[in-house]
Amino acid sequence: MRIVMKFGGTAIANGEKIKTAANLVMQSKEAAENMEIVVVTSAIYAVTDTIYEQANRIAEEGKVEKVKAFVEELRNKHNMVASAAIDDTQVLKKVNGEIKERIAEMEKALIGICLLGELTLRSLDYLGSFGERLAAPILAGAIQSAGIDAVHFTGGDIGIITNAEYGSAQLMGGVEQEVRARIMPLLGDKIPVVCGFTGETKDGKITTLGRGGSDYTATIIGAAIDADEIWLWKDTEGIMSADPKRIKNARKIPYISYIEAMELSYFGAAVLHPRAIEPVMKKKVPIRVKNLLNPDDEGTLIGEEQEKTKKAAKAITLIENTSIVNIAGTGIGSISDVASRIFSVLAAKNVDIIMISHGSSERTVSLVIDSAQLERAIDAIQSIPAVDTVIRDISYNSNVCTVGVVGVGMAGTIGVAGKVFSALGNEGISVKMISQGSSEFNISFVVQKEEAYKAAQAIHDVFEMGS
């Protein structure tokens, strides 16, 4: 049996959890004859966010002493985690040496940024990769300490070659074959431990796959080596019908299809990277989302079948920090012409569009985007030639949330949309914008931010998602 096991987030928040992860690898290896395992790791919990925050502060303030203090703090943190995770003193000594080397590399980069006062996207990717590059030696060391030979690699080491779109790099052609060629000879007695989230360009520049990209790394590898399953170890029961911190009666979904999982990830569910499903769909490699603290639980299985359940809608999720941008003007003669111009300039500025709607009679185009990209989007739209004569009005509303209702059972089921919007109407909630794809697997809409969780709860209740 061939398994890819990915550990991330709070599932590797400290040394004890990393030791638990290493023991799970060992137990899985011993549970079945000829078991082959590849491990993918994220950064230790919150480390990547801290690196990004400190890098921006250092670039702005330009104080070398801040660099020294930060890297020392980071080195101490990882040494403490390693000491708690690794029992073998010789292995620990080697790992601490690797941590020291990586921290020294990072310090040089931060000092350069400090002196220049400039932080580029390429520099951010290089710095952001250190979260995983510091965690991988510790997890590999913990597995070695548990009694199994392990060796760690960066994403680039095992063939994850990308373009130079720093921050959200795209895979180059032939990656699957390259990963397979590099990983397969290692399987058997050794456990490869791979840095998630990271790749590199053809000329060796480090890139990242976007936030949550370690899931994506795991599925790239799983597809490349024809894994029997991919296990994503997290600190949750599995994929939930809604955010259990916000929605009462949210429940674990035992089975969900690839397309449903993809829809949820694109609409804000933090369980999976939005692109993580793509590599495994063609090869039909199942993904299982499991709880590190309850390994005997089956978790959520993500697979090929689009299971029809009695409940048409299976889950609800939302993207909190979104904005509606409205573009209007009596001079707009053709919606398609103006839309093409709008999409072209937004694409050039790397602005992602979450939802689109237009009113031909009103000569309007409305878009939903991430609020963090709002200023960039407005500047891009205002740069369109003849904007003063064609587009007469650009307005926006940032006090909104985008809600997505997902389920393959909605396709062809009469009255689903009616139930969704009746539930909102009964709660006195006004809808700002609506979208439904032709697949009918997702109904998405926008409401005022302060009404978002009330809206989600009402829909969760009406479809009895939590029972």
N, C-alpha and C positions, 0 to 999 in steps of 0.2 A: 504494500500500500504506500502511496506517495502523498504526503501532506505538506502544504505550506501553512505555517503558523505565524500569525502576525500579532505582536504585542505593542500596545500603545496607550497614550493618554494616562489617566490615573491608574491604569493596570500596571504601569511601571513607574509609579510615583516615588518609590523609595527602594532601599536595598532589600527589605523583606519581601516586597512584591516581586522584585526581580528574581529573588531566590525561589519564590513560588513558581514563577514562569519557567525557570530552569528545571525545577522538579517536574513540572507538567511535560516538558520536552522529554525528560528522562523516562517518565512513566509511559508516555506514548511510544517511545522507542522500544521499551521493553514489553509493551502490551501485545505487539504483533510481530511475527517473524518477517524479516526482510522489510521492516518499516523504514521508509526514506523520508527525511524531514528537512525542509528549508525553513529557517526562521527569519522573519523580517521585524525590525524594531523601529519604533518611533523614538523621538527624544524623550528624556525623562520629563515628567509632567511640568509644564509651564516654562521650561528652559528656552524653547524657541521664541516664545513671546518676550521673555526677558532679554534675550539677545537683540531682537529687533528694537525694543524700547531703548536699550542702552546704546545701541549703534546710532540711532537718531539723535539721542541726547549728546553723545560724544561728538558727532559731526557738527552739531549746533554750537556746543559750548567750547570745543577745542582745547580741553584740558587733559594733558597726558596723565596726570595723577589719577583722574577718574578711570582711565583705561587700566592702570595698574591695580586699582582697588577692585574693579569689576572682575578682571580675569583671575585675581587671587580668590575672590569669593566663589567664582565658578569652579576653579580647580578644587577648592576645599569641599564644595558641595559634592562633586563627582567622586572625590577620594572617600568621603564619608559613605556615599551610596555603595561604592565598590567594597569597602570594608565590611558593610553589613551583608552584602550579597555573596561574597566569595570567602569560603572557609580555607581554601588551600593557600598557604602563605607565599609559595613560589609563584603561583598564578597571580595572586594579588599584587606582588611586587612588579611583575611584568605589566599588568594592567595599569597600575599607577604610573609606570614609566611612559606608557602610551598616552595616558591622559596628559601628562606633563608636556609631551611633544606636541599634541594637538593644541593645547592651551597656548603654547609658545607661538605656533602658527597663527592662531587667532589674534594674539596680542600684536603681532607685527602688522596684520591687516588693520586692526583698530587704530593703531598709532598713525598709520598712513592716512586713514580717514580723518583722524583728529587734526593732523597737520594741514591737510588739504581743505578741510571744512566741507567736503562733498561726499555724499553717499549715493552711489549709482545703484540701479537695479541689479547689475552684475555683482557688485560688492555685497548687496543684501543677500543674494543667493549664496554667495561664498560663505558669508557669516552664518546665515540660517542653517547651512548644512552641518555646522558643528554640533548642533543638538543631537542629531543622529550619530555623527562621527565620534562623539564622546560616549554615547550610550552603548553602541555596538560592542566595543571592547569589554565593557562591564558585563553585558548579557552573555557574550561568548565565554568570558571568564567564569561566570556563574555556572554555565553548562559544563565547562571543563571541570570545575570544582565538584560538580555532581557526578562526575565519572565518565563523561562522553567527550571525545575530542571535538572541538569546535574551532572554526576559523572565521574571522569577520572580514567583510568587504563593503566598499561603497557601492552605490548604484552603478556608477560608471565602471567599476571593476568587473561587474558581472554582465556588462553589455547594454545597460539602459542608456542609449545614445539619443540625444534630443536636439532640437533646434535651439537657437539662442534667444528664445522668447522668455527672458528671465522673469521669474515669479510664477509662471504657469507654462512651463516648457512642454512642447508637443513631441511625441516620439517620432523618430526618423524611420524610414523603411528598413526592414530587415532586422528589427530589434528582437523579435521573437526567436528567430533562428540563432542570433548571436547569444542571447541569454541561455538558450538551451545548450549551445555548444560549450559555454563556460561553466554552467551549473552541473550538468549531468555527470561529468567525470568525478565530481566531488561527492556525489551521493553514495550512501552505504555506511561506512564507519564514521565519517566526519559529518558534522552539522554545519552547513554554511549559515552564518548570521549576516544578513544584508541590511545596510542602512536604508530604511524607507525614505520616501520624499525626495531623494537625490538622484540626479543623473549627471551626464556631462555631454558637452558638444563633441563633435568629431576631433576638434583640436584640443580637447582636454579641459575646457572651461566648465567649472561646476555650475549646474543648474538645479532648480527645484521644480516639482510637479504641481505646486499649488498646495494650499493649506489642507491638511488631512491626506496628503499624498502618499502616506505609507500604506494605506489600503490599496491604492492604485499600484504601488510597487508589488504588493503581494499578489494581486490578480494578474499583473503582467507576467510574473514568474510562474504562477500557477498554470496559466494558459501555455506558456513556453515549454514547460516540462510535462504537460499532460497530467497534472495532479488529479488525484481522486477527489479531493476536497480541499478547500481553503478555509482555515479556521481563523476568524478575527476575534482575538481575545480582548474583551473590553471590560469596563466596570458596570455594565448594564446587563439585564436579563437576556437581551436580544433586541430586535426591532420592536418598538412599542407602537400602539395605535395612536398615541399622541404623547406630548411631553408630560411625563408623570409628575413633574414639579409644578405644572400649571393646570393640568386637566385631571379631575377626579375620575376614578375608575379606568384610567388608561391601563391597557393590558399588553402583555407580550403577544406578538403575532407568531404562531408556530411555523407557518409556511407563507412565503411571499414570492411572487414571480420576479424574474429579472426586471421586467418592464416596470412593475410596481415599485421595486426598490430604486430603480433609476429615477422615476418620477419623484419619489420622496426625497432623494438626495438633492435633486435640482431645486426642490422647493424648501430647502432649509433644514431637513433632518440631518442632525450631526453624526448619525451612525456611520455613514459611508461617504467617501469621496465621490463627487458627481460622475467622474469618469471610470470609477472602479469596476463597474459592471461590464463595460465595453469589451475588455479582452477575453472574458470568459463566456460570453453569450454564444459565440460561434462554436466553441468547443464543448459547450454545455457542462462546464466544470461547476459543481455546486459550491456555494459559499455558506458557511455556517458562522453566525455571530454568537459567541459564547461568553459567559461570565467567568472571569478569572477566579472569583471567590466562590463560585459554585460550579466546578468543572463537570460534575455529573449531569447537570441540566443540559437538555438538548439544544437550548437556545432557539434561534430562528434560522431556518433553512431557506436559502434563496436559490431557486431553481428554475427550470425551464417551463414547467406546466403553469398555465394561467388558471389557477384554481378558482372555480366559481363557487362562491359561498352564498349562504342565505342572505348575508349582509352585502348589499351592492357596494357600499363604500367601506374600505378596510382601514384607512388611516387618515389622519388630518395633521397637517404641519403648516408652519408659517415662516416667512422671512420678515424679521422685525424691522430692520433699518432700510426701508425702501422709500422711493420718491416717485410720484407721478409727474411726468413732464408733458404739458399740453402745447402743441404747435398748431396755430390756427391762422387763417387769413383769407379774406375774400378774393385775394389775388391768386389763390391756389386753383389752378385750372384742372390739374390732374393729380389725384391723390397718389397714384403709382409713381409719377415723376418725382414729386416732392419726397415721398417715402424713400425712393432709391437714393436721393441726395442725402437724406438724413442718415440712413443706414451706412452709407459710404463714409461720411465724416465721423460717425461714432465708431465704426470699425477701425478707422485710422488712429483713433485715440484710445483704442482698447476699452471701450465702454460696452459692458455686457447688458443686453436687453432681456428682461425677465418676462415681460408681457407686452403685447401690442394690441391696440384697437383703433379704429378710425370711424369717423362719421362723414360720409360723402356729402350729405346735404349741408352739414355745418362746416365743411372744409377744414376738418381737424384730424390730427394724428396724435394719439396719446400713447406714451410709453411708460413702463415701470422699470426703474433701474435701481441699483444699489445706491443708497444715499452718499456713500463715500465717493462715488463717481459723478455726483451731481454737477459740481462746478466745472469739471472737465467736459461733461456732456453739454452744458449750456454754452460754453465757449466754442465747442465744436459746431453746434447748430447755428450760432451767430456768425460763424465764419463762412456759411454757405453763400455762394455768389447770389446776388440779387435778393438777399434776405429781406431788405427793406421794402421791396416792391411786391414780393411773393408772400413771405411770411410776416404777417402784421403783428402777431402776438405770441409770445413765449411765456408760459406761466408754469409754476410747479407747486407741489404740495409735498412736504417731507414728513408730515405728521400722519403717515399711513403705514399699514402692514399688508403684506400679501399673503393670502391664505390659500392652501391647496388641499383639495379633497381627492383622495386617490383610491382606486380599486378597479380591477379588471371586470368585476361584476357589474359595474355601472354601464358598460358597453351594451347597448340595445335594451337596457332596462327602462321602461317607461316611468316617468315621474320622479327620477332622481334629482334633476335640477329643481323641480318644483319643491321637493322636500327640503333641499338645501336652502333655498331662498325664502320658503315659508318659515323655516326655523329662525332665520335672521329677522324676518318681518315681525314674528311673534315677540322678539326681544327688542324691537324698535331700533334695529341696526340698519343704517343706510349703507348701500353698496356704491362705491365710487367707480368701479370698473370691473368688467367680467371677461373671462376668456375660457373657451373649451376647445381642446384639439379634436381633430376628426376621429382619433382613436377612441374618444370618450372615456379614457382611463383617468382623466384628470379634469376637475372643474376648479378653476382658480378665480379669485376675486380680491378686490382691495377694499379695506375698511379703514376707518380712523384708528390710529394706534391705540387709543384708550379703550376701544371696543373689541380689539382683536381676540383676546383670550375669552371674552364673553361669547363672541361669535363661534370660536372653536369649540367651546364647551357645549353650546346649543346644538351644533351639528353632530358632535360626538355622541350626544345624548339621543338625538332623533334617529340615528342609525344604529344605536346600541353597540357602538364600537368597543365599549369597555366591559361588555358582559359576556 
